[in-house]
């Protein structure tokens, strides 16, 4: 059965947006134009794709099937056009990456610059978000891949890269705690702490260990930004908890000290590079994946631009 692209694209836009009005705003067209195309698609397929109710649109089983088909079709079209460009000698295309804030410095310093030099026809879109938004976005195909610290398991996500590292207490160099080679969470209880909000993977980790509730209860500062927590430490105000790769430059400059935590669940925490299982991988996605695996500290590598000028 032949289905034209336009009604499929319009229906998929409504399916992903959840309403005709929002889809029309995203596509910058009149809602009536979308309604006509969807009505035409339903007539062509001889099936109802969605029902309008007082509470909004409800998609039928057929509607879910058509949306899944549309996603696969447009993904294959995109992959074909990019791979065709690769066959002509150019690896090109846009790669959409969602990342936890703790990976940002590592990603930009160790991947973005060398990627620009090696693959000038690749374009990146990078969104910084919490763990839940990243995993949901990957499953909705909002992103090609996601970088997540301590993510929940999901059978619909495919693991492209993984490494494990301890969660660390980040400490000003002048604190007594900075003299320790390792520590437990209980060793940190007498120090003022900056903690991250619960949507961060770090906060979920701490909530599941002994003394974690006390750390949260007594925290001097709670923030929705790793940058805020790190600058609290840099100012000498107290400590925070992060993997060392999140502050690699400050560590090399001696501005903070990272003390690995030895508590169960904290001594070996996973970092994952994830994609939706079954999503086609374009040449550009494969190129970015290779650089992340080979060059990010979060995955056991380090590549410093100033050392490779």
C-alpha positions in Angstrom: 0.0 0.0 0.0 1.5 3.3 -1.1 1.2 6.2 1.5 2.3 9.7 0.7 4.8 11.4 2.9 2.8 14.5 3.8 -0.1 13.0 5.6 2.2 10.6 7.4 4.4 13.5 8.6 1.4 15.5 9.7 -0.1 12.5 11.6 3.3 11.7 13.3 3.6 15.4 14.3 0.2 15.1 16.0 1.1 11.8 17.6 4.3 13.2 19.1 2.8 16.5 20.1 -0.4 15.1 21.6 -2.7 17.7 19.9 -3.4 19.1 16.5 -3.0 22.7 17.7 0.5 22.0 19.1 1.5 20.1 16.0 0.3 23.0 13.8 2.3 25.5 15.8 5.4 23.3 15.5 4.9 22.9 11.8 3.8 26.5 11.3 0.7 25.6 9.4 -3.0 25.9 10.0 -4.7 23.2 12.2 -7.3 22.7 9.5 -4.6 21.7 7.0 -3.4 18.9 9.4 -7.0 17.8 10.0 -7.6 17.5 6.3 -4.5 15.4 5.7 -5.3 13.1 8.6 -8.8 12.6 7.4 -7.5 11.8 3.9 -5.0 9.3 5.5 -7.8 7.6 7.5 -9.9 7.3 4.3 -7.0 5.9 2.4 -6.2 3.3 5.1 -9.9 2.7 5.8 -9.4 2.9 9.6 -9.8 5.4 12.4 -6.4 6.6 13.7 -7.5 8.8 16.6 -10.5 9.9 18.5 -11.3 13.4 19.7 -12.6 13.5 23.3 -13.2 16.3 25.9 -9.9 15.3 27.5 -8.0 15.5 24.2 -7.0 13.1 21.5 -6.9 9.3 22.1 -4.9 7.3 19.5 -6.4 4.0 18.4 -4.4 0.8 18.0 -4.2 1.5 14.3 -2.9 5.0 15.1 -0.1 3.6 17.2 0.8 1.2 14.3 0.8 4.0 11.7 3.0 6.3 14.0 5.5 3.4 14.5 5.6 2.8 10.7 6.1 6.5 10.0 9.0 6.8 12.4 10.7 3.7 10.8 10.1 5.0 7.3 11.5 8.5 8.0 14.5 7.1 9.9 15.3 4.8 7.0 15.0 7.7 4.6 17.3 9.9 6.7 19.8 7.0 7.1 19.8 6.4 3.4 20.5 10.0 2.5 23.3 10.3 5.0 24.8 7.0 4.1 24.6 7.9 0.4 26.6 11.0 1.2 29.1 8.8 3.0 29.4 6.6 -0.1 30.3 9.8 -2.0 33.1 10.3 0.4 31.5 12.6 3.0 30.2 11.6 6.5 27.4 14.2 7.1 24.3 14.8 9.0 22.9 16.1 12.3 23.4 14.0 15.5 21.2 14.9 18.4 22.7 14.1 21.8 21.1 14.4 25.2 23.5 14.5 28.1 23.6 14.7 31.8 25.2 17.9 33.0 28.1 16.0 34.5 29.2 14.8 31.1 29.2 18.3 29.4 32.8 19.3 30.0 34.1 15.9 29.1 32.0 15.8 26.0 32.8 19.3 24.7 36.5 19.1 25.5 37.2 15.5 24.3 34.7 15.0 21.5 33.3 18.2 20.0 36.5 19.8 19.0 38.2 16.7 17.4 34.9 15.9 15.8 34.8 19.3 14.1 38.3 18.8 12.8 37.8 15.2 11.6 34.2 15.3 10.4 33.4 18.9 9.3 30.1 18.0 7.7 28.6 16.6 10.9 26.4 18.9 12.9 25.6 18.4 16.6 22.6 19.3 18.7 23.2 18.9 22.4 20.5 19.1 25.1 21.4 19.0 28.8 18.7 17.2 30.8 18.0 14.9 33.8 18.1 11.2 33.6 14.4 10.7 33.2 14.0 13.2 30.4 17.0 11.8 28.5 15.7 8.2 28.6 12.2 9.2 27.6 13.5 11.4 24.9 15.6 8.6 23.4 12.6 6.3 23.4 10.5 9.0 21.6 13.3 9.5 19.1 13.8 13.1 20.2 17.6 12.2 20.4 19.9 9.9 18.5 21.8 9.0 21.7 22.1 9.9 25.4 24.8 10.1 28.0 23.5 9.0 31.4 25.0 8.5 34.9 23.5 5.5 36.8 20.4 5.1 34.5 17.6 2.7 35.3 17.5 -0.5 33.3 15.1 -0.5 30.3 14.9 -3.3 27.8 14.0 -0.9 24.9 17.4 0.9 25.3 20.6 -0.4 23.6 23.9 0.1 25.3 26.7 1.4 23.0 29.3 2.2 25.7 29.7 1.6 29.4 32.3 2.2 32.1 32.2 2.2 35.9 33.8 4.7 38.3 33.3 5.6 41.9 31.2 8.5 43.1 33.6 10.9 44.8 33.4 13.5 47.5 34.7 16.7 45.9 36.6 18.6 48.6 38.5 21.9 48.8 42.2 21.2 49.1 42.4 22.8 52.6 39.9 20.5 54.2 41.2 17.7 56.4 39.1 15.2 54.4 41.3 16.1 51.4 44.1 14.1 53.0 42.3 10.8 52.7 42.8 8.4 49.7 39.3 7.0 50.0 36.4 7.7 52.4 32.9 6.5 53.2 29.8 8.7 53.2 29.8 8.7 57.0 33.2 10.4 56.9 31.6 13.4 55.1 28.8 14.0 57.6 30.4 16.8 59.5 31.1 18.9 56.4 28.7 21.4 54.8 27.5 19.8 51.6 25.9 20.9 48.3 23.5 18.3 46.9 21.8 17.9 43.5 18.1 17.8 43.0 16.4 14.3 42.9 16.2 14.2 39.1 20.0 13.8 39.0 21.4 10.2 39.0 23.7 11.2 41.8 20.8 12.1 44.1 19.1 8.8 43.4 22.4 7.0 44.3 22.8 8.7 47.6 19.2 8.1 48.6 19.8 4.3 48.5 22.8 4.1 50.8 23.3 4.2 54.5 23.5 7.9 55.8 22.1 9.1 52.5 19.0 10.4 54.1 21.0 12.3 56.7 23.2 13.8 54.0 20.1 15.0 52.2 18.4 16.3 55.4 21.5 18.2 56.6 22.6 19.6 53.2 23.5 23.3 53.4 22.7 23.8 49.7 20.5 22.0 47.2 20.8 22.9 43.5 19.5 21.9 40.1 22.9 22.6 38.6 26.2 20.8 38.9 27.9 24.1 38.1 26.5 25.6 41.3 27.6 22.6 43.4 31.1 22.7 42.0 31.5 26.4 42.5 30.4 25.9 46.1 33.4 23.6 46.5 35.7 26.0 44.6 34.7 28.8 46.9 35.8 26.8 49.9 32.2 26.6 51.2 32.0 22.8 51.5 31.9 19.6 49.6 29.7 17.9 47.0 29.4 14.5 45.4 30.2 13.8 41.7 32.2 11.4 39.5 35.7 12.7 39.0 35.3 13.1 35.2 32.8 15.9 35.9 35.5 18.1 37.2 38.6 16.8 35.4 40.1 20.2 34.6 39.7 21.5 38.2 41.4 18.3 39.4 44.3 18.7 37.0 44.7 22.3 38.2 44.6 21.3 41.8 41.5 23.4 42.6 39.6 20.5 44.1 40.4 17.0 45.5 38.3 14.0 44.5 38.0 11.3 47.2 36.5 8.0 46.0 33.6 6.7 48.1 33.9 3.1 49.1 30.3 2.5 50.2 28.3 -0.3 48.5 26.5 1.1 45.4 28.9 4.2 45.3 32.2 2.5 44.6 31.3 1.3 41.1 28.7 3.5 39.3 27.9 3.0 35.6 28.1 5.7 32.9 26.1 4.7 29.8 25.9 5.8 26.2 22.4 4.7 25.1 20.2 4.6 21.9 16.8 3.2 21.3 17.0 -0.4 20.5 16.4 -1.0 16.8 17.0 2.6 15.8 19.0 2.8 12.5 22.5 4.2 13.1 23.7 6.6 10.4 27.3 7.0 9.5 27.3 10.3 11.4 25.9 8.5 14.5 28.5 5.8 14.2 31.3 8.4 13.9 30.2 10.3 17.0 29.8 7.0 18.9 33.3 6.0 18.1 34.7 9.3 19.4 32.7 9.1 22.6 34.0 5.6 23.3 37.6 6.4 22.4 38.0 9.9 23.9 35.7 10.6 26.8 37.1 10.2 30.3 33.7 8.9 31.4 34.4 5.8 29.3 38.0 5.3 30.4 39.8 7.5 27.9 41.1 11.0 27.9 42.1 13.2 25.0 43.3 16.7 25.8 43.2 19.3 22.9 46.0 21.3 24.4 48.2 18.2 24.2 47.3 17.5 20.6 47.6 20.9 19.0 
